[in-house]
Amino acid sequence: MDDLKQNPTCGIKIPKNLWPKKYVQEHNITNLWKYDLPSAWRLVYTIESDELKIVNIILEWFDHKEYEKRFNY
């Protein structure tokens, strides 16, 4: 979490054509990022901002197998 607090874009930006429809439909996202956690876990988040602040919104975290399922890899 400290990495994301210091740099909201420290993860890997996921190209729009790979976004799961679930995230677009449920959260109306405009960007999507992945952050690799220890033991092959993944954190998926989006970034929202206004004139005063930048906020990382965690959508899901899961092991690599579940991550592959969600993204149809």
GIRAMO-V539544 format. One record per pair of residues at least 24 apart in sequence whose ideal C-beta (glycine too) atoms are under 8 Angstrom apart, sorted by the first residue. I is the first residue (numbers start at 0). GAP is how many residues later the second one is. D is the distance in whole Angstrom. If there is no record, write none. Layout:
i:gap:d
I:GAP:D
I:GAP:D
//
This chain:
i:gap:d
2:32:7
3:31:7
3:41:7
3:52:5
7:39:5
7:46:5
7:48:5
8:24:7
8:38:7
9:25:7
10:24:4
10:25:8
10:32:7
10:34:7
11:24:8
13:30:8
17:53:6
19:50:6
19:51:6
19:52:8
21:48:8
22:36:6
26:30:8
26:32:6
28:30:8
31:27:8
33:33:8
36:24:7
38:24:8
39:24:4
41:25:4
43:26:8
//
